Amino acid sequence: MNRRQLLGGAGSLSLLALSGCTTTTPEQALEPQPAPIIPGTYATMYGPMPGERFPIPAVDLNKVPERFWRRQVDYSGPHAVGTLIVDTQTFYLHLIHEGGKAMRYGVGLGRAGFSWSGRGVIQWKQAWPKWTPPEEMIAREPDLEKWSARNGGMPPGLDNPLGARALYIFQDGEDTLYRIHGSPEYWTIGRAVSSGCVRLMNQDIIDLYSRVPSGSSLVVV
């Protein structure tokens, strides 16, 4: 990641449409590619997680391009340790570490018309969150009324659009309705498919959740 890209996210958070963080996407790889030889460390990293509240199945890494697998990379940009940086051009999220390093995760992003950029704060975070679609989304998709706020939202679980963990993005003390969250649809990583949020594989959002305290800074470029 280069300095020019990261400096581009210095404006205020721009919300072009309210997010519902949901999609149903056909299960297919990002692009045709030969099956990778999967090292044992990655097979373990993306293996099943039976100890979770809702046991998480393994990721089929043959359906996720290798460049989107979690790894530590070098970092020489301007942002402070602990900052989260989402690069919408490369479909990467970086968490800045000490010593010129960053943890890099592959992400899926909002499709055209639901893009956003700028600065925010991870105001709070939640394990196995409920999902409540905003009224604007319910107006477009009336079937979602059963999960409205007045009906208590959608309970947590493997089918919940927010997945195993969610980080809630605020700006100036206000909820932007955008989230960094998990998803069982790992084949969508590296693609623009969701209704506006930043999605990671469930195994990756659990790892990120454990590293990011509430109040952390976020930059989207």
N, C-alpha and C positions, 0 to 999 in steps of 0.2 A: 504494500500500500504506500502511496506517495504523499508527500506533504501538500501538494496542490489539491489533491482530491479531498483531504481531510479538512483543509481550511475552507473549502467550499460550503461547509455546513454551518456557518456561523450565524445565519439569520434566525429569526424567530420561527417557531414551529408552524408550518403551513399545512392546514387541513382542508383538502379539497372536497372531502366527503366524509360523513361519519362512518365509522368502522363497525362491522359486526364480527370480524375475525372468523368467518366461516366460509367453507366451500366444500363441494363434493367433486372430486377430480378423478377421472379414470386412472387406474393404476397402470402407469407406464413409465419407462425410464425417460430421463430428460432428452436423451439422444441415443441412437443405436451405438453400441460400443461392445468390445469384447469383454467377457467376464474377467474381472481383475483377480489376481491371486491375493487373497485376503490374509494379511499377517495375523498371527494369533492374538496380538495385542488388540487389534481392531475387532476381531471376532468376539473378544471378551468385552470390549468397550461398548459394543452395540448388541450384546447378547441379551437374553431375557432378564427381566428384573422381577422375580417372583415375590420379593419382599415388599413391594409397593402396595399401597392400599388397594389399588386395582392392578393386579399383576400385568406387567408390560411384556409383550412378546418381543422376540429378537427382530432387528432390522435386517432385511435382505439387502446387503450392501451391493449386490449385483445391480440393483435398481437405483443406486445413488452414485453419481460420478465421484471418483476418488478425491478430486480436488475439494469436495465439500465435506470430507471426513474431518472430524475435530483434530487439531494439532497445534503445537506451539510454533510460532514463527518469530522472525526478527521484526522489530519495530523501531523506527527512528523519527517519528512524527512529533508534533507539538503538544499533544494532549497528555494530561496528568495520569499517573498510575491510578487505576480503578475506573477510568472512563470507558464506557461502552461506545463503540463506533459502528454504525451500520452503513455499509457502502452499497447503495442501491444499484450501482453499475456492475459490481462483481458478485453480488449476492453473498457477501460475507459480513459476519459480525465479529468484531475484535474486542476483546477485553484486555486493556493495557496492563501489563505486569511490570515489575521492576527489572532493571538490568537490560533494557532494550529489547524486551520480549513482549509477546502478546499471545493470548489463546484465541485461535481463530475457529469459527463455527460457520458451516454453510446454513443459509436461510432461504425461505421462500418469502416473497413480498407481494404487496397489493398490486392488482392488475391496473392497467392504464385507467385514469380517472379517479383512482383512489390513492394516488401517490402523496407523499408528504416528506418534509425535510426540515432540518433545523436543530434546535437544542431543547432538551427536556430533562426531567428528573425521574428516576425510578422512585416514586413516592412510597409505594408499598408493594408487597409481593405475597403470593398465596400458593400453597400446595393444593392440588386437586380443586381448583376453583369452580364455582358455578359460572354459567354463561347466561347473560341477559342481553338479547338483541335490542338495539336502540329502536325507538319508534319509527325512525325513517326506514330502517330495514324491514320492520314488520309491515309498513305501508307497501313496500315493494313485494314482500313475500308474506301474505296473510297467514299462511300455515304456521308461521313462527309465533303467532299470538299465544300459543300454549306455553311458550317459554318467556313471556313478557315479565316485566318487573312485578306487575300486579298479580301474576300467577306464580311468582316465586323463582323464576328463572329455571334454567336447565340444570339438573343435579350433576355433580362431578362424575366422571367415569371415562372409559376408553373412547366413547363416542362423542364426548363433549368437545366442541371446537377449540377450547383453550388447552386441552391436553392435561399433562401431569402437573404443570407449574405455569404461573403467569406472573409477569412483572408489569406493573401498571404505570403508564407514562403520564406525568403531569407537567403542566407549564404554568408558571406564576400561580401556583396553588390550585389550579383547575384541572380536573380530569379531562384529558384529550380524547378519551374513549379508545385510544390505541394501546395495544399490548404487545409485549414480547412473550411468546407462549409456545407450548408444545403442540405437537400434532402427530397422530398416528399415520398420516399420509406422507410417509418419508419419501416417496417417489416424486413429491412436488418440490423438494429442496432444489434450489437453483432456478426456480421458475416464478413467474408473476401470475399467481392464480387466486390468491385469497382476496377478501373484501377490504383489505387495508392494513392488516397487522403483520408483524414480523414473526414468522413461525420457524421453529427448530424441530428436529427429531426429538421425541420424548427423552431419549437418553441424553441428548445434548442440553435440553432445557433444565433437566435435573442437575447436571454438572454446573451449568451457568448459575442457576439459582443458589447453589451452595457457595458460590464465589462472590456474589454481588449483594452487598447490604442495601437496605432501603436508604434513599438519599443519594445514590450514585448518579453521576452525570451521564447523559446520553447525547450523542451527536449523530445525526442522520445526514449523509451526504449523497 
